[in-house]
Every structure is written in C-alpha cells, then in structure tokens.
C-alpha cells in the first residue's frame, strides 16, 4: 500500500474513533494567530526586562551593570528571533504604510550615524549638539533611515551598538567602556539616547503584539482570520521568504561571499549565531505550531493530509536546519572569514544550503494547499 493511502486510512480511523479531527484552513489559521500573539507577548516581556536592566545601568553605570544590561539584550534577542517568521506578508510589523519593522530591526547599521567611531570622535547624532540640541523620541524616530537605509537610529541594533560599541576585535565583540556613560564627551546625551531607544523598542513591539490580541475586535487578527486561504498563503510566505530569501540569502550568503564582518547581523555583540538559530527555530515553530500555551492543528497537519511524504521531508529539513545552526563550530565572523575548505566555513555553507532547500519545500507545501508564494524579499 502506498504511503499516502496508509496515512489516509489511519486518519479516517482516528476520526471515526474520536481521537483526532481533520485539520482545516480555518483551524490552522486560528492556531497561528494564537501562536503569533503568544510569541510576541514573550518578546515584549523580555524586552521590558531589558529596559529595566538598561535603566538600572544608566542610573548606576558600573561594569557589572553594563554586563547585566548586555546579557538582558542577549536574552531578549532570543525571544525576538523566532518572531521574524511572522514577517514578509505586510502584516502588522511590516505593513508598508505604518509597520514599525524598520524601527525595530533594520540593519546593517552605519554606527557613525548614531555615535562616535574609531577615527571620528565627533560622529553621530549623539555628538551633533548643534543640529540635534535635544535627544527626544521624535528625533530618534524621524531620522531613522533618513537619507539612506543604513542610517539607523532606533531598534535592536542601535541599542546593541550603544551597549557594545564598534566591534574592532578579530575574535570578540565590541568593548564600549563604561566611562562613555560617566565622564566621556556627551555622556548624558548618550545615556538619554540609549534610554529612549530602548523605550521605543518596547513600545513598537507592544503595538505589534496588541494587533494580534484575541480579545480585540479592531486589530489585525480578525482581518487575518476572515480569509483562511489567504491566511495560509501569508503563513507560508512568511516562513518561506525568511528561510530562503532573508536568512539564507541576505543574512548568511551575503556575508559568506563578502567575508565582511560588517555584513553580519548582530556584529557589535557577536550574537549572529543566536540570530540564525532563533530564525530557524521560528520557521519550525510556525510549521509545527509548537509553542508552550498554544494548542491546535498546524500547517504540518494540513500538508500531511495532502502530501504526507512532502510533510515528512519538510519536517526533516526544518530539524536539520535547526541542528546545523545549533552546531556552528565558532562565531559567525570567524566562519565567514575562514579560508575556503575550512570546516567552519563549510558548516556555514551547509546551513545556507539547508535553509534554501527548506524554502523550496515550503513553496511546494503551498502548492499542495492550493496557494502560490514568492520566496523573494
């Protein structure tokens, strides 16, 4: 008996016995909406904890408090990474009219746009007192990406740079001194900038989370659920474009080709390995609908009903991508700069190829469900 036939028979038996119900686009979309809200809620919570740690550091700028603020950034970043699987379909985070994604996670960043850099002690908004006499929320938001997409003034990477400073080390992260917030030039402006940028990030993440609130009647969730087939297309577009376009392409392959440390995602903190892993886990999380507190049928359940062999292949690919990211032998900057043929560089290439392959399988899964997606970003 063919595998698909066996799966059909088993499903029929389970339904007849009351052990399971057939997944439907409506139910899968509901599960996804719950998942998105829950994941963003976790991100808001840890970003809020990061804000508390940064506020504590600014109130008492010591080495220990700086280290605690940096760790809080790393912890909050772990919660944010998986949520990037909810992008790329003009939802609340990246709606072209009012989505805050550009304020949240834009990169790569020209750090000289915000603060001093090696060789230019007067660079950046913080040191441009005449042009920006006051550092306030309106200034930070209004100048974000003004005049160029690397002119980033808000979000994760602006905060990262203000905590770590430039990464001028070949084998470690940036090493911003605590004195930058004590008695260095414009230390008070630097502290205010960091405080406001962190508060803005929490505000933006909260707005995205609330758009998916199951209790709200005027958010994005009702619109998303109104057309289940379109919802499936958005879900698959999100994880497909992240896998093959954004992650394998922009975030990994570009840096692999250029070997330029400036092209890694979290270059100031050397946290790019965790960024890659978080994204890979997010794609798998969406496909399997696996998150604590979320219950309901998944995309995997739906695909398995149409093409069980494809579902098995895709689940194996998702596990492989996560496993490869978990097993990176060294930091991202070391992998991209390693010579051709080096095991570290080969490990990165293998991960890139795995994520490209899973993107292609996601596109096939979309076809199996009667929708078409574009993997480009």
PyMOL commands that set and color helices and strands:
alter all, ss='L'
color gray80, all
select helices_A, chain A and resi 3-16+25-59+63-86+101-105+111-113+125-127+137-142+156-164+178-181+187-211+220-225+228-258+261-263+272-288+299-306+308-326+332-337+343-368
alter helices_A, ss='H'
color red, helices_A
deselect
rebuild
show_as cartoon
